[in-house]
Amino acid sequence: MKYFIGNWKMFGVPKSINILNKINSFYSKDKNRKKYGVIITPPYTLIESYAKFFKNKKIYIGSQNCYQKDQFSSNTAAISPYMISKVGAKYTLVGHSDNRDEGDTNEMLKNKVQFALKNNLKVVFCIGENKKEKKNKKTFSVLRNQILKVLEKKFNKNKIIVAYEPIWSIGTGKIPTRVELEKTTTFIKKVLRSIFKKKSPAVLYGGSVDGKNIEMFKKIKEIDGFLIGGASKSSKKFIDIIKNYYR
Ligand code: 13P
């Protein structure tokens, strides 16, 4: 099973549901549809209406983040996993580099993962090294640390997906080489197996994925799917990625 997740970031108003409608009509007729799942993470403001609309369809709605407390609290503007789950989201991203940049610590991320799982949300846990860390050959130690400081054996691995998003690749058009990515994905799965034993959770790649470079990514069998930013805001670009993946 592969995943194509579209992360809209700060994009979208109610009528942007047109994009999802187009993706849904492609998906419902696609002969390959049993091989993959589509998840879209719009901003908080759209989760409820989109999730209602797609309730009986196979497109799932997720959140881009959640607060590190379970239900209700006195934190202004915070939105908890419980609240997200109650309006129909099935997934949440945790630890996107945008949020790590804004101060998410490992301890906060651990709480987010824990409370998201408790509230029946599947977690897409994002990790990735920055340009300087890559240059200094710190990629593996950074990734190992990001995983081991947050994920624990007691978490249900079937509800966790890990998204490897090198920060230097996000929104830049730069992507890792095939060899680099094969090595990194294999390494990430090895670290995950050291926690969860036997089978690793799914590992996705994210960073400048488009309809062209998917030709290279699809050769890497270890990659279980993609977290797509910019290209997910256009139904055509998003569909092209899926079409070219199965071509
Ligand atoms: P881009 O696909 O725009 O590089 O964004 C990747 C990303 O950050 C998805 O979460």
Boltz pocket constraint, residues with backbone or C-beta under 6 A from the ligand:
constraints:
  - pocket:
      binder: B
      contacts: [[A, 7], [A, 96], [A, 165], [A, 169], [A, 170], [A, 171], [A, 172], [A, 206], [A, 207], [A, 208], [A, 209], [A, 227], [A, 228], [A, 229], [A, 230], [A, 231]]
      max_distance: 6.0
